[in-house]
Amino acid sequence: MLDRRGFILLSGAVLAAPAAQADTFRPVNTLGSPEGVAIRGYDPVAYFRDGGPRPGKPEFSATYGGAIWRFANSEHKALFEADPQRYLPAYGGFCAYGTSRGYLVQIEPDAWSIVDGRLYLNYDLGVRKTWLADTRRFIARANGNWPRLSATDIR
């Protein structure tokens, strides 16, 4: 079950951020997290540095873009804080394929890919298979949809 209340509260706060950083401060996927933790508490740096998902730990947390990001260790936290844009998942950590279809959905941390240095998360491994079949087309569609999506587009 999706927790829309946390997303709605978060999206109202983050959408008021300065326009110069609009991409950074779009809604962040905190679905299912009453504490406002992004991407189900997984470490976004681990996908790049460790080759896959790793749960983050509360003791290695940072706040960015109106959400709490967790990391597996202090090194990952420091890397993120030094260059968050390098490690932030596309589309606020919502399912990239869903974003290409015009809606926001939860992700499964094991369903991921890195394309041209950018982390993309998917709803599940089946959706990831579809995503990988034509990533360029889906990225183009998602890029077009992302600026207009809001809490009303959560499924």
Residue, then its C-alpha position, 0 to 999 in steps of 0.5 A: m500500500l502506498d503512503r500518499r500522505g508523506f509524499i504529499l507533505l514532502s512535495g509541497a515543501v520541496l516544490a517551493a525550492p528555488a527554481a535554479q535547483a528545480d530538478t534537484f528539488r522535485p518530489v522525492n520517493t518517500l513512499g512507505s516511509p513515515e520518516g521521510v526516508a528516500i528510496r526505501g532507505y537504500d544507499p544511492v551511492a552503493y549502486f555506483r560504488d558497490g555495483g548494486p543496492r545496499p540498505g542504508k543505516p540510520e547513523f549514516s543519514a543526510t538530509y537533501g531535497g527535503a528527504i532523508w537519504r541513508f548510506a551504508n557507511s560514512e564514506h558513501k555519505a561523504l561522497f553524496e554530500a560532496d556531489p549529490q547530483r552524481y548519485l541522486p536517482a533519476y525522477g526522484g527515485f520513483c520507477a523510471y518506467g512508470t515515469s515514462r508512462g506518466y505516473l509515479v510508483q514505488i520501486e524495488p531496490d533490486a530493479w535498477s540500472i545505470v545508463d550514462g552515469r545516471l541511476y534509474l530504479n524500477y518497480d520490479l524485475g519484470v518492469r526492469k526487463t521491459w525498461l532495459a529493452d528500450t532505455r533510450r526511448f523510455i528515458a526520453r518519454a520520462n524526461g518529458n513527463w517528469p516536470r509535470l508529475s505530482a502527488t496526484d499521479i501516484r499509483 
